[in-house]
């Protein structure tokens, strides 16, 4: 079935343009509320958001939809995505909603959905929602006496702070550590500094003054230069860069060097394997993770299971095959001993636990392998299917043949933006660069001809 609304991580787009309109948000509330209105108990939904200006608009539209479908709504305000997943279970809600476009610019927004178990919805349920959205949605409205109520519940962010603190081993505190954290002017601007301080750290915070339009703007995990500068300026032991909804993290070590999700997964997997707490004899990552990670794990007797891009696919594989560590190079780290989705702050605490227990620096803990030369370039397109063009297919086949023994090639459409992502990696940097640039040129040429 072709998807009209859902991408790899919920529904996403530019605010006030299809599909991110208040009308569709209300319809989503009705459709989702209808599907999850099961049994005879009083049904409830929790709704969180990041700090985008359009969050107010979409929040109110979703409230209208869910209450019209007969669900009571708990409004959490600005709060990280993993907190919504956790509170969906903690509050015994039937559904959880996060209004966020993650690392995207402020003009974008999105709707992420969680089931009562705190996991993102399956493809099957998303298909059901899409079918209802295409149907006569207003035939599903609740009778007048069953219309839901809505209330704002400010205090529940402290449940999440306590949850985060409990993921740090009991024998560890952060006393003596100077931690710089960049909250991306996003959803974690309150909870992340508070949790770190309560655990004993000296906390220096940037990116904690959201104004509705500065989320992810020259800050956060996709723009870590500001954090690198702050780490150097205050001589921090570690820098933690979250994204707009705090489900991903990038680390900056004490020397100002960036540590991506692949290195973080390697460090956590090695530590957990030594502690005999790693399950699945390895980890789960996507096709975008560096070949160096795979080689590192193999050298430790561990495996790397790869999935298509999207943390939901990582989580699905983890659940099906009993892994407890997985994630993405971008910094989505999923630790299923603690949560059901990526959690940047919880992942950072695992690194800090290693630092405190070993007495080593962040650079010693986190730089586990030398990455294989890897190059990713994006080609923007406005319509059509450039990957189905014969010339593009032939160019991809030629590139795969050339790289077959020394590297990997991954070409895929983005699930969140109108982009074709072209990634190659291999031991020969010049070869990788030549292959990627050649493919980008071919794809861009097809796009231009179509235009």
C-alpha positions in Angstrom: 0.0 0.0 0.0 1.4 3.4 -0.9 1.7 5.8 2.0 0.3 9.3 1.6 0.9 10.6 5.1 3.4 8.5 7.1 7.1 8.4 6.5 9.9 6.6 8.4 9.0 8.5 11.6 5.4 9.5 11.8 3.8 12.3 9.7 6.1 15.2 8.9 6.2 18.2 6.7 6.3 22.0 6.6 3.9 23.7 8.9 0.7 25.0 7.3 1.3 23.0 4.2 0.0 19.5 3.5 0.2 17.3 5.5 1.1 19.5 8.5 -2.1 21.5 8.6 -4.5 21.9 11.6 -7.2 20.2 9.6 -5.2 17.0 9.1 -4.0 17.1 12.7 -7.6 17.1 13.9 -8.4 14.3 11.5 -5.4 12.3 12.8 -6.7 12.7 16.3 -10.1 11.4 15.3 -8.7 8.5 13.3 -6.2 7.4 16.0 -8.6 7.9 18.8 -11.2 5.7 17.0 -8.7 2.9 16.5 -7.5 2.9 20.1 -10.9 3.4 21.7 -11.0 -0.2 22.8 -12.9 -1.6 25.8 -15.2 0.1 28.2 -12.6 2.1 30.3 -12.2 5.8 30.2 -9.6 6.3 27.4 -6.8 8.7 27.5 -4.0 10.1 25.3 -0.8 12.0 26.4 0.5 14.7 24.1 3.9 16.2 24.3 5.7 18.7 22.0 9.0 20.4 21.3 9.4 24.2 21.2 8.3 25.0 17.6 5.9 27.8 17.1 3.6 25.6 15.1 3.3 23.2 18.1 0.6 25.4 19.6 -1.5 25.1 16.5 -1.1 21.4 16.0 -1.5 20.6 19.7 -4.9 22.4 19.8 -6.0 20.6 16.6 -5.1 17.2 18.0 -6.9 17.9 21.2 -10.0 18.7 19.2 -9.7 15.4 17.3 -9.0 13.2 20.2 -11.7 14.7 22.4 -14.2 14.4 19.5 -13.3 10.7 19.3 -14.0 10.3 23.0 -10.6 10.4 24.6 -9.4 12.4 27.5 -6.2 14.4 26.7 -3.2 15.0 29.1 -1.1 17.9 27.7 2.5 17.5 28.8 3.9 20.7 27.2 7.5 20.8 26.0 9.1 17.4 26.8 11.4 14.9 25.1 10.1 12.2 22.8 11.4 9.4 25.0 9.5 11.0 27.9 6.2 10.8 25.9 7.0 7.1 25.3 7.7 6.5 29.0 4.7 8.5 30.3 2.3 6.7 27.9 3.1 3.5 29.8 3.4 5.2 33.2 0.0 6.9 32.9 -1.7 3.8 31.4 -2.6 5.9 28.3 -4.1 4.3 25.2 -1.9 6.4 22.9 1.0 8.8 23.1 1.7 11.6 20.7 4.8 13.7 20.2 4.5 16.9 18.1 8.0 17.3 16.7 10.1 17.3 13.5 13.1 16.2 15.5 16.3 17.7 14.0 14.6 19.6 11.2 14.3 23.4 11.1 11.6 25.2 13.0 9.3 25.6 10.0 8.8 21.8 9.8 6.8 19.8 12.3 5.6 16.3 12.7 3.3 13.9 14.6 4.9 10.8 16.2 2.6 8.2 17.6 3.2 5.6 20.4 1.0 2.7 21.3 0.0 1.9 25.0 3.2 -0.2 25.3 5.4 2.9 24.6 6.5 1.6 21.2 6.0 3.4 17.9 3.1 2.1 15.9 3.5 -0.8 13.4 3.1 -0.4 9.7 -0.2 -2.3 10.0 -1.7 0.3 12.3 -0.4 3.2 10.3 -2.1 1.7 7.3 -5.4 1.5 9.3 -5.0 5.2 10.2 -4.3 6.2 6.6 -7.4 4.2 5.5 -9.6 6.1 8.1 -8.1 9.4 7.0 -9.3 8.7 3.4 -12.7 7.7 4.7 -15.6 9.6 6.1 -13.8 10.4 9.3 -16.7 12.3 10.9 -18.8 9.2 10.9 -16.5 8.0 13.7 -17.2 10.8 16.2 -18.2 9.9 19.8 -21.7 10.7 21.0 -22.1 14.0 22.9 -22.0 12.4 26.3 -18.7 10.6 25.6 -16.7 13.6 24.3 -13.4 13.8 26.1 -11.8 16.3 28.4 -8.4 18.0 28.2 -6.1 19.2 30.9 -2.5 20.3 31.2 -0.2 18.3 33.5 2.9 20.3 34.2 4.3 18.1 37.0 4.8 14.9 35.0 8.1 16.1 33.5 9.5 15.3 36.9 8.5 11.6 36.5 10.8 11.6 33.5 13.7 13.3 35.3 13.5 10.6 38.0 13.3 7.9 35.4 16.5 9.2 33.7 18.3 9.4 37.0 17.5 5.8 37.8 19.3 4.6 34.6 22.6 5.7 36.0 24.1 2.8 38.0 23.5 3.2 41.7 27.2 3.1 42.6 27.9 6.1 40.3 27.4 9.8 40.7 28.5 12.6 38.5 30.3 14.6 41.2 33.5 16.0 40.0 32.5 16.2 36.3 31.9 19.4 34.4 29.3 18.7 31.8 28.4 21.1 29.0 25.1 20.4 27.4 23.4 21.8 24.3 19.6 21.4 24.4 19.1 22.6 20.8 16.6 25.2 22.1 14.3 22.2 22.1 12.2 19.8 24.1 14.8 19.0 26.7 15.8 22.5 27.7 14.3 22.1 31.2 14.7 18.4 32.0 18.2 17.6 30.7 20.2 20.2 32.8 18.0 19.4 35.8 18.7 15.7 35.7 22.5 16.2 35.2 22.7 18.6 38.1 20.6 16.4 40.4 23.1 13.6 39.7 25.9 15.7 40.9 27.5 17.3 37.8 28.6 20.8 37.4 26.4 21.8 34.4 27.0 24.4 31.8 24.0 24.8 29.5 23.6 26.3 26.1 20.7 26.1 23.7 18.2 26.5 26.5 16.4 29.7 25.5 13.7 28.6 23.0 11.6 31.3 21.3 9.6 29.2 18.9 11.9 29.7 15.9 15.4 28.9 17.1 15.1 25.2 17.6 18.1 23.4 16.0 19.3 26.8 14.7 23.1 26.6 14.8 22.9 24.4 17.8 22.2 20.8 18.9 23.3 17.5 17.6 23.2 18.6 13.9 25.3 21.8 14.6 27.8 20.9 17.4 30.3 23.7 16.7 28.8 25.9 19.4 29.1 23.0 21.9 32.7 22.4 20.8 33.5 26.0 21.5 31.8 25.9 24.9 33.6 22.7 25.9 36.9 24.4 25.2 35.9 27.7 26.8 34.8 26.1 30.2 37.2 23.1 30.0 34.4 20.7 30.3 35.0 16.9 30.7 32.3 16.2 28.2 29.8 18.0 25.9 26.4 16.5 25.2 24.4 17.7 22.2 20.8 16.8 21.9 18.5 17.4 19.0 15.1 19.2 19.0 13.2 16.4 20.6 16.1 14.8 22.5 15.9 11.3 21.1 19.4 11.5 19.7 22.7 12.6 21.0 26.2 13.6 19.8 29.1 13.7 22.3 32.0 16.2 22.3 35.0 14.9 24.1 37.3 16.9 26.4 39.5 17.8 23.4 36.5 19.2 21.4 36.3 16.2 19.0 32.9 15.0 17.9 31.8 11.5 18.8 28.9 10.1 16.6 26.4 7.4 17.3 28.5 4.6 15.9 31.3 5.3 18.4 28.8 5.6 21.2 27.2 2.2 20.4 30.7 0.6 20.2 31.6 1.9 23.6 28.3 0.9 25.2 28.4 -2.6 23.5 32.0 -3.2 24.6 31.2 -2.2 28.2 28.0 -4.1 28.5 29.7 -7.2 27.0 32.4 -7.0 29.6 29.7 -6.7 32.3 27.8 -9.7 30.7 24.7 -7.6 30.3 24.7 -7.3 26.5 22.1 -9.4 24.8 22.0 -10.8 21.3 25.8 -11.2 21.2 26.0 -7.8 19.4 24.0 -4.7 18.4 21.5 -3.5 15.8 22.2 -0.6 13.6 21.1 0.7 10.2 22.7 0.4 6.7 24.2 3.9 7.3 26.5 2.8 10.2 30.2 2.8 9.4 31.9 -0.3 8.2 34.5 0.4 10.9 31.9 -0.3 13.6 31.2 -3.7 12.0 34.9 -4.5 11.9 35.4 -3.4 15.5 32.5 -5.5 16.8 33.7 -8.5 14.9 37.1 -8.2 16.5 35.4 -8.4 19.9 33.4 -11.5 18.9 30.2 -9.5 18.5 27.9 -9.0 15.6 26.2 -6.1 13.8 22.7 -6.7 12.5 21.7 -4.0 10.0 18.2 -2.7 9.2 16.9 0.0 6.9 17.0 3.5 8.1 14.7 4.6 10.9 14.9 3.9 14.6 11.6 2.1 14.5 13.1 -0.6 12.3 16.1 -0.9 14.7 13.7 -1.3 17.6 11.6 -3.9 15.7 14.7 -6.0 15.1 15.8 -5.6 18.7 12.5 -6.9 19.9 12.3 -9.8 17.5 15.9 -11.0 18.2 16.4 -10.1 21.8 19.0 -7.4 21.5 19.2 -4.6 24.1 21.5 -2.1 22.3 20.8 -0.5 18.9 20.8 2.8 17.1 21.9 5.0 14.3 25.0 6.8 13.4 23.1 10.1 13.8 22.9 9.5 17.5 19.6 7.6 18.0 20.7 5.2 20.7 18.1 2.7 21.9 18.8 0.9 25.1 15.8 -1.4 25.7 16.8 -2.2 29.3 15.6 1.3 30.0 13.2 2.5 27.3 11.3 1.8 24.1 12.8 4.4 21.8 15.9 6.5 21.3 16.9 8.6 24.4 19.8 11.0 24.0 20.2 11.8 27.7 20.0 8.1 28.8 22.7 7.2 26.3 24.9 10.0 27.5 24.6 8.8 31.0 25.9 5.3 30.0 29.0 7.0 28.7 29.4 9.1 31.8 29.0 5.9 33.9 32.0 4.4 32.0 34.0 7.6 32.6 33.4 7.6 36.3 33.9 3.8 36.8 37.2 3.6 34.9 38.7 7.0 35.6 39.4 7.4 31.9 38.6 10.5 29.8 35.8 10.7 27.4 38.2 10.5 24.5 39.6 7.2 25.8 36.2 5.8 26.3 34.5 6.9 23.1 37.0 6.6 20.3 36.8 2.8 19.8 37.7 2.5 16.1 38.9 4.4 13.1 36.0 5.0 10.8 36.3 3.8 7.2 36.2 6.8 4.8 32.5 7.5 4.3 30.8 10.2 2.2 27.1 11.2 2.3 25.6 13.7 -0.1 22.0 14.6 -0.6 20.2 15.4 -3.9 17.0 17.4 -3.5 14.2 16.6 -5.9 10.7 18.2 -6.4 8.9 15.3 -8.0 9.1 12.1 -9.9 11.1 9.0 -9.0 14.7 9.5 -10.0 15.9 6.2 -8.6 13.7 4.4 -11.2 15.5 6.0 -14.2 17.5 3.6 -16.3 20.6 5.7 -16.3 20.6 6.0 -12.6 20.0 2.3 -12.2 23.0 1.5 -14.4 25.2 4.0 -12.6 24.3 2.4 -9.2 25.0 -1.1 -10.5 28.5 0.0 -11.8 29.3 1.7 -8.5 28.2 -1.4 -6.5 30.4 -3.6 -8.6 33.4 -1.4 -8.2 33.0 -1.2 -4.4 31.9 -4.8 -3.8 35.2 -6.0 -2.2 36.3 -2.9 -0.5 33.3 -1.0 0.8 29.5 -0.4 0.7 27.1 1.7 -1.2 23.7 2.9 0.2 21.3 5.0 -1.9 17.8 5.7 -0.6 15.1 8.4 -0.5 14.8 10.2 2.7 11.7 9.3 4.7 11.4 12.8 6.1 12.5 15.2 3.4 12.4 15.3 -0.5 16.0 14.1 -0.8 17.9 11.2 -2.3 20.7 10.2 0.1 23.8 8.9 -1.6 26.4 7.2 0.7 29.5 5.2 -0.1 32.3 4.0 2.2 35.5 2.1 1.5 39.2 2.0 2.4 40.1 4.2 -0.6 38.9 7.8 0.2 39.5 9.0 -3.4 37.5 6.1 -4.8 34.6 6.8 -2.4 34.5 10.5 -3.3 34.6 9.8 -7.0 31.8 7.3 -6.9 29.5 9.5 -4.7 30.1 12.6 -6.8 29.5 10.6 -10.0 26.2 9.2 -8.7 25.0 12.6 -7.5 25.7 14.1 -10.9 23.7 11.4 -12.6 20.7 11.7 -10.2 20.8 15.5 -10.4 20.8 15.3 -14.2 17.7 13.2 -14.2 16.0 15.6 -11.8 16.9 18.5 -14.0 15.5 16.8 -17.2 12.3 16.0 -15.4 11.9 19.6 -14.3 
